[in-house]
Amino acid sequence: MVESLIASGQLQNLLGPLVGIFSVMMPVAIVFIVLHFRHRRSAETLATVRYLADKGLPVPAELLRSDKEDRPASDSRAMLMTSLSMLGAGIGLMIFFYTWPSMRFLWGVGALVAIVGVAQLIGLWLTRKPAPDDAVTGPG
């Protein structure tokens, strides 16, 4: 059965739309799974707080604090490495797709990734803090 589909070319006609649908739905499914488990965790935390309040027990501050407060402020070196990695990956994708003749039309995907890296570098440059040596001191 599969051999006849391959020989007639129908398998290729069937796989084309399936690959497209799968590639679009996979990120949607990943986001859905992440949001589902995040909601589940917050619901369990709320149930714990309610239980403790009903029993008259103190509610620990860790339960009431959000996850965003636990995260340390982003290090500028880590952000620089991320943006440079994004820029490098974009340039690599551009070269990869451009040198592959049947996929040459996809070089723009690499350009998009590279432009995101450039935008992150610009953002880092705009939000940089001046070094203590750059501070203007009084006369003297």
Secondary structure, DSSP 8 states (H G I E B T S, - for coil): -HHHHHHHTHHHHHHHHHHHHHHHHHHHHHHHHHHHHHHHHHHHHHHHHHHHHHHT----HHHHS-HHHHS----HHHHHHHHHHHHHHHHHHHHHHHHSGGGGGGHHHHHHHHHHHHHHHHHHHHT----GGGS-----
